[in-house]
Amino acid sequence: MPKRRFSAIFSAREKTLCGAARLPLSIFKMNPLCDYHTHTPLCRHAEGWPVDYARAAVARGLAELGISDHSPMPEPFDDWRMLLGDLPRYFEAVEEARAAFPQLPIRLGLEVDFFPGQESWIERLAGMADWDYLIGSVHYIAPGWDVDNPRHVSRFEERPVAEIWELYWSAYEKCIRSGLFDFVAHPDLPKKFGHRPPGDLRRFYEPSIAALAETGVAFEINTAGLRKPVGECYPSLEFLKMAREAGVGLLINSDAHAPEEVGAGFETGLALAKEAGYSEVLRFERRKRRSVPLPGLGQPSGGEIRP
């Protein structure tokens, strides 16, 4: 799916979005964040190799970087993910970045689309490398319909928005409950083009938040929404507050599709996390997680480690 380039890491617009909660850039040096959701040219809609993302992460002062391109399917499936034969080059590119920037921990991950009936394929993928994490995501809500693809935006005018949201959130809950993933991506993705059903949206959020709490799966604040028509992070502040109340773990990621997007929107994401009541974020290594305090909130509280 086409992605728009984002030329400035911290735009004037997103600084305005932070308002009074805006935090100084120097705060990242005190306790820097990580960016675990990034892509490569192998998915055919991103720019820059892992070494380029690593260079950007070092320049931004991030603590860690994760590479997590769109995972392959057993057979060619669409035009915006890796092919299965690309995996060796993917592993090689991550190792090249690690060799070039040994001071930066670079984690190996995948963003894996969840399709009911494809669980055995995802289990096979999980055994193909020593992954640091697997991200679960939902893009397809019906055959041939990836809900965030601009080619299909007219469908929001052809069907009730509430029906589209129901399809998405039903699939999202199944993704969470599959037990295949360490965290899930961009929770309220169907709002990308500004479409929301009328009324209280908690009816859509509640089943997935319950699933997150029951399974121990985490989720991300995905700042890519700031660069899309909706002009805000995924998920909404209301979802964040509900997830925090339920004790669900959190990451903050950029979903970068070009090196200059690494860390993009992190001031906004950090402000949202704190407004929702979060005091910690997660890091992953070899599919084990630990918690660290958000920047400006002191030293690690013991570092929760979970399988």
N, C-alpha and C positions, 0 to 999 in steps of 0.2 A: 504494500500500500504506500503511496507516495507520502514522503515526509518533507516538511518545509524546513529549510535551514534556519538557524537562529544565530544571528551574527554577533550578538552581544550577550555575554554571560549574565550580567545583571542589568536589565533594561530599565529605563526610567519608569516604564509602566509597572513592572513588578515591584519596584521600590514603592511606588504609590500604593499598590495593593497591600503592602505590609503596613503602611500607615505608621501609627505610633509604635507598633510592635517591631518595626524594622531594627535589625541588629547590625552592628558594625562588622565589616569584613574581617577585622582582626580577631574576632571571636573564634573563627575557625582554626587559628593557630593555637589557641588555648586548648582545644579538644576537638580536633577536626573530624568531620563526617567522612563517610565512605559513599561511593557511587557504584552500585552493583548491577545496574540495569543499563547496559550499553550494547551497541550493535556494530557489525562490521560489513564490508562490501559483499561478503558471502551471502547475505540475505537479499542482495540485489536492490536494496533501496536505502543503503547507508553509505557514508563516506568515511575513509580513514581506517587504518589498521590498528590493532591493539597497541602497537608501539606509539602511535600518534595519540591515542587516548591516554596512555600512560604518561606521555610528556605533558599533556594538558592537566592530568590529575596532580602531577608533581608541581606544576606551575600554580595550581589552585590551592596547594597545601593540603590535599585530601590525605586521609590516613591509609585508605585502601582503595583499590579499584577492582571491580568485577566485570568480566566480559560475559555476555549472556545473549548470544544471537538467537534468532528464531530457529527452533529445532527442525531437523528434517523429518519427513514422513518416509515410510518404506518405499513409496513410489512418488514420482513428481506429482505435486498436489496443487500448488498455486505459484504465483510469480513473486512472492515476497518472503521466502524463507530459504535456508540452506538446502542444498541437495545432499543426499546421504553420502555421496562420494566426496563432498567438501569437508567432512569431519577431520580427516588427517591434516589438511591445510589449516583448519581452525585451531587444532591443537598446536601445530607448529607456530602459528602466528602468536598465540598466547605465550609460548615458550620464548619466542624472540623478544617480546615485550619484557618478560621477566629477566632475560639476560641483559637487556639494555638499561633497565631500571631496577637493579637489585635491591635498592633501598625501599622500594614500594611493594608491599604485598599485593599481588595480582591474583584474584580468585577466578577459578574456572566455573562457569555456569552455563545454563541454557534457559531461554524462555520457551516453555513447552506449551503448545496449544492443547487444551483438553477437549477430547471428543469421546463421548460415551461409546464404548465398544473398542476403543483403541488403547485400553489400559495395558494390555500385554506388550504393545509396542513401546509404551513409555517405560515399562519395567525393563525392556531390553535396552533402551537408551540409557537408563540409569546405570546399567552395568558396563557401558562402553568406555568409561573413564572414571578417574578419581575426582568426581565433581565436588566442588565446595558447596554448591547449592543448585537446586532446580526451582525455577519460577513457574508456577502454574498460571495460565492466562486463558481467557475466553475471548475469542474474536468472532467465531462463527456461531450464529444463533439458528441457522437453517442451512441446508446444503447450498453452497454457492453464495451465501450471504454473510460476509464478514462485516459486522455492524459498524465498524469505524472506517470503512473504505469509502472515500468520496464518490466512487462510481455508483454506490448504492444509496446515496443520501436521499434520493427522491422517494424511496420506500417509506420514509418517515411521514410522507404526505399521503401514502396509499393505505396505511394501516394505522390503527390507533396507537399512539405512542405508548400508552400503558401496556398494550399487548406486546410491543417490542421489548419493553423493560422486563416484563414477566418472563419472556423467553430467555433473555440474557441472565437475569438473576437466578432463574431455575438452573441453568447450566453452570453458573458460578458456584452455587452451593454444591452441586455435584463435583465440581473441580476440587473444592476444598475438602469434601468428605472422601475423596478418592484415596487419600493418604499417600499420594505420590510426590507431594511438593513440600518445599521448605517454607516458601511464602508465595503469595499470589499478587498479581499485578493489577494496576489501574482499576480499582473496584467498580466505579460507576462510569465505565467507558462509553455507554450509549449517550451520554450527555455531550459528547465531543462536538457535535454541530449545534448545540444549544437546545436540544429537544429533551424536555422533562414532562412527565405526566402531571396533571393537576392534582392538588391535594397533598396530604401528608406522605412524604416519601419513605417514612420509616417502615411502612409495610413491605417495601422491597428490601431494605437493609437488614431487617431483623433476622430472617432465616440464615443469611450468610454470616452475620456476626455471631449468632449462636453456634454455627458450624465451626467458625474460627476458634471460638472459646473452647468448644468441646474437643477439638482435634489437636489444639496447640499449634496450628498453622498461623504464621504471621502474615502481614500485608504491608504494602508500601504506600507512602505518599509519593505519587508520581507527578513530578513537576512538568511533564510534557504538556499537560493540559493548558498551561500558561501560554504555550506556543500554538495552540489550536483555536478554532473559532469560539469555543466556550470561554476561553480566557481565564481559567482557574485550574487549580490542581485537581487531580483525582486522588482521593474521593472528597466528598463534601465535608465541611466542618461538622455537620450533624452526624455523619457516619463516624468520623473520628472520635467525637465525644462518646458515642454509643460503644465503640470498640474499646476505648480506654476504660469505660465503666465496666466492661466485661472482662478486662484484663488481657486483651489481645496484644501480642507483640508487634512492633512497628519498625520499618526501615524508611529512609528517605532516599529516593533515587531520581535520576534525571530522564531515563529512557533516551539517552543520547544516541542520535543517528549521525553525528559528526563530532569531531574532537572539540570544537568550540562549545558544544552543548554540555560537556562534562561539568557537573556541578551547577548547571543552570537552574535558577529558581530556588536554590537551597535556602536563601534567606526567607523567602515566602513559605517554603515547606517547613522550615524550623519554627517560624512564628505560628503556623497553624498547629503543629504538634504541641507546642507549649500552651496555646490557647485551649486545646482539647484536654489538657491535663497530663500529657506525657512528659516524663522526665528521663527516659532512657530510649535508646534505639538498639537494634541488634546487629551483630556481625556474625559471619559464617566462615567456617573452615572445615573441610571434609564432612560437610553436612551436619556439623555440630554448631550450635549457636551459643553466643554469649552476649550479655547486655553490657552496654557502656552508657554513661550519662550523656545527655544532650549537652552541647557546648554551653559553657558558662554555669553548669550545675554541679561543679565539684569533681571529685575523683570517682573511679568505678566503685560500685557498691558491692564488690565481691565477685562480679562476673558470672552471672547465671550461665551454666553450661547444660545443654540438653541434647539428647541424641536426635 
